[in-house]
């Protein structure tokens, strides 16, 4: 992209922070960053940017931050791991105000292009009742039966983008992320996702010589997980493309939770017993990405295997739990 004013919403979050770091490498970009969290709680913050702590559910705030903006990348939403999503459905659905008001404000302020980060939670739940299912194609979102709360918000917001493009000629891009993980994200406190939570539990067990960790469900539920560097590359490839379709940005490497625990045990060099908690939120039984469409249209596919990504994630969380860390270690040279 030529020198443009780029607004990153949710810049203080996990994916948003990595996106900002990526865009900063092009010194011609002028970045404006916004997040609801106070700046001291942003996962990554860079003083050379314009950084705003404000609530983008409010239309007036959206109007303010989209002034003189060329591109908007909306990564902002209220979300977390399955425990958070299942227990905070109304809070998750209120994120629809962010997307709606950003689109309204962007149209008024004549932005050139708008990106929306959707989720695999938008997919029809009836197609995810078995383990090790076939990868979900983009068309599998319909007929609509998404994850209650969070998934409905994502699917509705996808359609809002579509109709703003159809009715107002606002160029939009939409991706459905599949379980993004990696360093510089949440690994405790209740909003963490499975890879980070399991790394933390096994690290804690090893440090404190514990023999057992808690596992939500029976461990047989399956997912695919995408490393953050692949996520950012896929995001930018879709954003810079000429395609306004909805695209999966995920991995096709599907594993059970038990299998992922086995990989982390090998990385840690430490074995644990599993205390299965069958009363905890488990989500759908199986979910994975089918990347056929994005490969054919955008020529994108992941570079990192799950083992490679988990090793980098484990090392970062271990460092955080002991000595601190450095982002430069967590990308391929």
FENVEN-V600970 format. One record per pair of residues at least 6 apart in sequence whose ideal C-beta (glycine too) atoms are under 7 Angstrom apart, sorted by sequence separation. I is the first residue (numbers start at 1). J is the second residue. D is the distance in whole Angstrom. If there is no record, write none. Layout:
i=I j=J d=D
i=I j=J d=D
//
This chain:
i=10 j=16 d=4
i=11 j=17 d=7
i=23 j=29 d=5
i=39 j=45 d=6
i=45 j=51 d=6
i=55 j=61 d=6
i=56 j=62 d=6
i=66 j=72 d=7
i=79 j=85 d=7
i=146 j=152 d=5
i=164 j=170 d=5
i=165 j=171 d=6
i=186 j=192 d=5
i=204 j=210 d=7
i=265 j=271 d=5
i=294 j=300 d=5
i=295 j=301 d=6
i=319 j=325 d=4
i=24 j=31 d=7
i=35 j=42 d=6
i=54 j=61 d=5
i=85 j=92 d=6
i=165 j=172 d=5
i=265 j=272 d=7
i=8 j=16 d=6
i=23 j=31 d=6
i=106 j=114 d=6
i=146 j=154 d=7
i=164 j=172 d=6
i=205 j=213 d=6
i=11 j=20 d=5
i=127 j=136 d=7
i=146 j=155 d=5
i=187 j=196 d=4
i=238 j=247 d=5
i=316 j=325 d=5
i=186 j=196 d=7
i=187 j=197 d=7
i=291 j=301 d=6
i=8 j=19 d=6
i=20 j=31 d=6
i=103 j=114 d=7
i=144 j=155 d=6
i=161 j=172 d=4
i=185 j=196 d=6
i=202 j=213 d=6
i=8 j=20 d=5
i=39 j=51 d=6
i=181 j=193 d=6
i=187 j=199 d=7
i=188 j=200 d=6
i=201 j=213 d=4
i=20 j=33 d=6
i=52 j=65 d=6
i=78 j=91 d=5
i=79 j=92 d=6
i=123 j=136 d=5
i=127 j=140 d=5
i=161 j=174 d=5
i=187 j=200 d=5
i=261 j=274 d=7
i=39 j=53 d=5
i=78 j=92 d=6
i=141 j=155 d=6
i=179 j=193 d=6
i=181 j=195 d=4
i=235 j=249 d=7
i=316 j=330 d=6
i=38 j=53 d=5
i=181 j=196 d=6
i=234 j=249 d=4
i=33 j=49 d=5
i=37 j=53 d=7
i=78 j=94 d=7
i=120 j=136 d=7
i=124 j=140 d=6
i=158 j=174 d=5
i=6 j=23 d=6
i=32 j=49 d=7
i=33 j=50 d=7
i=78 j=95 d=5
i=99 j=116 d=6
i=123 j=140 d=6
i=124 j=141 d=6
i=31 j=49 d=4
i=32 j=50 d=5
i=33 j=51 d=5
i=34 j=52 d=5
i=35 j=53 d=6
i=36 j=54 d=7
i=77 j=95 d=4
i=123 j=141 d=5
i=231 j=249 d=6
i=312 j=330 d=5
i=16 j=35 d=7
i=33 j=52 d=7
i=36 j=55 d=5
i=122 j=141 d=5
i=124 j=143 d=7
i=126 j=145 d=6
i=34 j=54 d=6
i=36 j=56 d=7
i=56 j=76 d=6
i=124 j=144 d=7
i=125 j=145 d=5
i=77 j=98 d=7
i=124 j=145 d=5
i=125 j=146 d=7
i=11 j=33 d=3
i=13 j=35 d=7
i=24 j=46 d=6
i=34 j=56 d=6
i=76 j=98 d=5
i=125 j=147 d=7
i=6 j=29 d=6
i=8 j=31 d=6
i=11 j=34 d=6
i=12 j=35 d=3
i=21 j=44 d=6
i=123 j=146 d=6
i=226 j=249 d=7
i=6 j=30 d=7
i=11 j=35 d=5
i=20 j=44 d=6
i=74 j=98 d=7
i=122 j=146 d=5
i=226 j=250 d=5
i=3 j=28 d=4
i=4 j=29 d=7
i=5 j=30 d=5
i=6 j=31 d=6
i=7 j=32 d=5
i=8 j=33 d=5
i=9 j=34 d=5
i=10 j=35 d=6
i=12 j=37 d=5
i=17 j=42 d=7
i=74 j=99 d=6
i=121 j=146 d=6
i=226 j=251 d=5
i=6 j=32 d=7
i=17 j=43 d=4
i=20 j=46 d=6
i=121 j=147 d=4
i=224 j=250 d=6
i=225 j=251 d=6
i=3 j=30 d=7
i=5 j=32 d=6
i=7 j=34 d=7
i=17 j=44 d=3
i=224 j=251 d=4
i=74 j=102 d=6
i=224 j=252 d=6
i=12 j=41 d=7
i=14 j=43 d=6
i=20 j=49 d=7
i=121 j=150 d=5
i=122 j=151 d=5
i=224 j=253 d=6
i=303 j=332 d=7
i=12 j=42 d=3
i=13 j=43 d=6
i=72 j=102 d=6
i=121 j=151 d=4
i=195 j=225 d=6
i=224 j=254 d=5
i=12 j=43 d=6
i=34 j=65 d=5
i=223 j=254 d=7
i=119 j=151 d=7
i=122 j=154 d=4
i=222 j=254 d=5
i=12 j=45 d=7
i=32 j=65 d=6
i=121 j=154 d=6
i=122 j=155 d=4
i=222 j=255 d=6
i=72 j=106 d=5
i=222 j=256 d=5
i=254 j=288 d=4
i=119 j=154 d=5
i=221 j=256 d=7
i=118 j=154 d=5
i=122 j=158 d=7
i=220 j=256 d=5
i=221 j=257 d=6
i=252 j=288 d=6
i=32 j=69 d=7
i=57 j=94 d=6
i=219 j=256 d=6
i=252 j=289 d=6
i=219 j=257 d=5
i=220 j=258 d=6
i=251 j=289 d=6
i=252 j=290 d=7
i=62 j=101 d=4
i=66 j=105 d=5
i=72 j=111 d=6
i=118 j=157 d=7
i=219 j=258 d=4
i=250 j=289 d=3
i=252 j=291 d=6
i=57 j=97 d=4
i=62 j=102 d=5
i=66 j=106 d=5
i=69 j=109 d=7
i=71 j=111 d=7
i=118 j=158 d=5
i=217 j=257 d=7
i=35 j=76 d=7
i=57 j=98 d=6
i=70 j=111 d=6
i=71 j=112 d=6
i=74 j=115 d=6
i=116 j=157 d=6
i=248 j=289 d=5
i=250 j=291 d=7
i=56 j=98 d=5
i=59 j=101 d=4
i=63 j=105 d=5
i=67 j=109 d=6
i=69 j=111 d=5
i=70 j=112 d=5
i=71 j=113 d=5
i=72 j=114 d=5
i=73 j=115 d=4
i=74 j=116 d=5
i=75 j=117 d=5
i=116 j=158 d=7
i=215 j=257 d=7
i=219 j=261 d=7
i=248 j=290 d=7
i=62 j=105 d=4
i=66 j=109 d=4
i=72 j=115 d=7
i=74 j=117 d=6
i=248 j=291 d=6
i=263 j=306 d=7
i=267 j=310 d=6
i=57 j=101 d=7
i=179 j=223 d=5
i=181 j=225 d=5
i=263 j=307 d=6
i=267 j=311 d=5
i=56 j=101 d=7
i=59 j=104 d=7
i=63 j=108 d=7
i=66 j=111 d=6
i=116 j=161 d=5
i=179 j=224 d=7
i=182 j=227 d=5
i=248 j=293 d=7
i=249 j=294 d=7
i=56 j=102 d=6
i=59 j=105 d=7
i=178 j=224 d=6
i=179 j=225 d=5
i=180 j=226 d=5
i=181 j=227 d=7
i=182 j=228 d=3
i=247 j=293 d=6
i=248 j=294 d=6
i=264 j=310 d=6
i=268 j=314 d=7
i=9 j=56 d=6
i=114 j=161 d=7
i=179 j=226 d=6
i=181 j=228 d=7
i=247 j=294 d=5
i=263 j=310 d=6
i=267 j=314 d=5
i=178 j=226 d=6
i=180 j=228 d=6
i=264 j=314 d=6
i=180 j=231 d=5
i=247 j=298 d=7
i=251 j=302 d=5
i=255 j=306 d=6
i=245 j=297 d=7
i=253 j=305 d=7
i=253 j=306 d=5
i=19 j=73 d=6
i=122 j=176 d=6
i=177 j=231 d=6
i=243 j=297 d=5
i=219 j=274 d=6
i=243 j=298 d=7
i=19 j=75 d=6
i=93 j=149 d=5
i=114 j=170 d=6
i=116 j=172 d=7
i=118 j=174 d=6
i=120 j=176 d=5
i=92 j=149 d=5
i=96 j=153 d=5
i=103 j=160 d=6
i=107 j=164 d=7
i=114 j=171 d=7
i=118 j=175 d=6
i=119 j=176 d=6
i=120 j=177 d=7
i=219 j=276 d=6
i=241 j=298 d=5
i=7 j=65 d=6
i=92 j=150 d=4
i=95 j=153 d=5
i=99 j=157 d=4
i=103 j=161 d=7
i=113 j=171 d=5
i=114 j=172 d=5
i=115 j=173 d=5
i=116 j=174 d=5
i=117 j=175 d=6
i=118 j=176 d=5
i=119 j=177 d=6
i=120 j=178 d=5
i=218 j=276 d=5
i=7 j=66 d=6
i=16 j=75 d=4
i=89 j=148 d=6
i=93 j=152 d=7
i=112 j=171 d=7
i=175 j=234 d=7
i=213 j=272 d=5
i=215 j=274 d=5
i=217 j=276 d=7
i=15 j=75 d=5
i=89 j=149 d=3
i=93 j=153 d=5
i=96 j=156 d=6
i=100 j=160 d=6
i=113 j=173 d=7
i=117 j=177 d=6
i=175 j=235 d=6
i=212 j=272 d=6
i=215 j=275 d=7
i=218 j=278 d=7
i=238 j=298 d=6
i=92 j=153 d=6
i=96 j=157 d=6
i=99 j=160 d=6
i=103 j=164 d=5
i=107 j=168 d=6
i=211 j=272 d=7
i=212 j=273 d=4
i=213 j=274 d=7
i=214 j=275 d=5
i=215 j=276 d=5
i=216 j=277 d=5
i=217 j=278 d=7
i=221 j=282 d=6
i=237 j=298 d=5
i=7 j=69 d=5
i=13 j=75 d=6
i=85 j=147 d=7
i=198 j=260 d=6
i=202 j=264 d=5
i=206 j=268 d=6
i=211 j=273 d=6
i=213 j=275 d=7
i=215 j=277 d=7
i=221 j=283 d=7
i=5 j=68 d=6
i=9 j=72 d=7
i=107 j=170 d=6
i=175 j=238 d=5
i=194 j=257 d=6
i=198 j=261 d=6
i=202 j=265 d=6
i=212 j=275 d=5
i=214 j=277 d=5
i=217 j=280 d=7
i=237 j=300 d=5
i=5 j=69 d=5
i=6 j=70 d=7
i=9 j=73 d=7
i=10 j=74 d=7
i=85 j=149 d=7
i=106 j=170 d=7
i=206 j=270 d=4
i=216 j=280 d=4
i=221 j=285 d=6
i=222 j=286 d=4
i=223 j=287 d=5
i=224 j=288 d=4
i=5 j=70 d=5
i=6 j=71 d=5
i=7 j=72 d=5
i=8 j=73 d=5
i=9 j=74 d=5
i=10 j=75 d=4
i=85 j=150 d=5
i=173 j=238 d=5
i=195 j=260 d=7
i=199 j=264 d=6
i=203 j=268 d=7
i=205 j=270 d=7
i=216 j=281 d=7
i=217 j=282 d=4
i=221 j=286 d=7
i=223 j=288 d=7
i=224 j=289 d=5
i=4 j=70 d=4
i=9 j=75 d=6
i=10 j=76 d=3
i=173 j=239 d=5
i=198 j=264 d=6
i=202 j=268 d=5
i=216 j=282 d=6
i=234 j=300 d=5
i=4 j=71 d=6
i=6 j=73 d=7
i=8 j=75 d=7
i=9 j=76 d=4
i=10 j=77 d=7
i=205 j=272 d=5
i=202 j=270 d=6
i=176 j=246 d=6
i=178 j=248 d=7
i=202 j=272 d=6
i=79 j=150 d=6
i=173 j=244 d=7
i=178 j=249 d=7
i=172 j=244 d=6
i=174 j=246 d=5
i=175 j=247 d=5
i=176 j=248 d=5
i=177 j=249 d=5
i=178 j=250 d=3
i=230 j=302 d=4
i=171 j=244 d=7
i=176 j=249 d=7
i=177 j=250 d=7
i=178 j=251 d=7
i=230 j=303 d=6
i=175 j=249 d=4
i=230 j=304 d=6
i=227 j=302 d=7
i=229 j=304 d=7
i=226 j=302 d=6
i=227 j=304 d=4
i=165 j=244 d=6
i=225 j=306 d=6
i=227 j=309 d=3
i=158 j=246 d=6
i=131 j=220 d=6
i=131 j=221 d=7
i=132 j=222 d=5
i=131 j=222 d=5
i=9 j=102 d=7
i=15 j=117 d=7
i=229 j=331 d=5
i=84 j=190 d=6
i=83 j=190 d=6
i=84 j=191 d=5
i=138 j=246 d=5
i=138 j=247 d=7
i=80 j=190 d=7
i=81 j=191 d=6
i=138 j=248 d=6
i=80 j=191 d=3
i=81 j=192 d=5
i=178 j=289 d=4
i=81 j=193 d=4
i=81 j=194 d=7
i=199 j=313 d=6
i=203 j=317 d=6
i=195 j=310 d=6
i=199 j=314 d=5
i=203 j=318 d=5
i=81 j=197 d=7
i=135 j=252 d=5
i=196 j=313 d=7
i=200 j=317 d=6
i=195 j=313 d=6
i=199 j=317 d=5
i=203 j=321 d=6
i=196 j=317 d=6
i=132 j=254 d=6
i=115 j=239 d=5
i=131 j=256 d=7
i=182 j=309 d=6
i=181 j=309 d=7
i=183 j=312 d=6
i=120 j=250 d=6
i=182 j=312 d=7
i=183 j=313 d=6
i=187 j=317 d=5
i=182 j=313 d=5
i=181 j=313 d=6
i=183 j=316 d=4
i=44 j=184 d=6
i=43 j=184 d=5
i=43 j=185 d=7
i=183 j=325 d=7
i=184 j=327 d=6
i=183 j=327 d=7
i=183 j=330 d=4
i=182 j=330 d=7
i=136 j=287 d=7
i=136 j=288 d=7
i=133 j=286 d=4
i=135 j=288 d=5
i=136 j=289 d=6
i=137 j=290 d=5
i=131 j=285 d=6
i=132 j=286 d=6
i=135 j=289 d=5
i=136 j=290 d=6
i=130 j=285 d=6
i=131 j=286 d=5
i=133 j=288 d=7
i=135 j=290 d=3
i=138 j=293 d=6
i=128 j=284 d=4
i=129 j=285 d=5
i=130 j=286 d=5
i=134 j=290 d=7
i=137 j=293 d=7
i=128 j=285 d=6
i=128 j=286 d=6
i=125 j=284 d=6
i=128 j=287 d=5
i=15 j=180 d=6
i=18 j=184 d=7
i=73 j=239 d=7
i=17 j=184 d=6
i=120 j=287 d=6
i=120 j=289 d=7
i=14 j=184 d=7
i=14 j=185 d=4
i=14 j=186 d=7
i=86 j=281 d=4
i=83 j=281 d=5
i=82 j=281 d=5
i=82 j=282 d=7
i=82 j=283 d=5
i=18 j=228 d=5
i=22 j=232 d=5
i=19 j=232 d=6
i=18 j=232 d=5
i=15 j=231 d=6
i=19 j=235 d=7
//
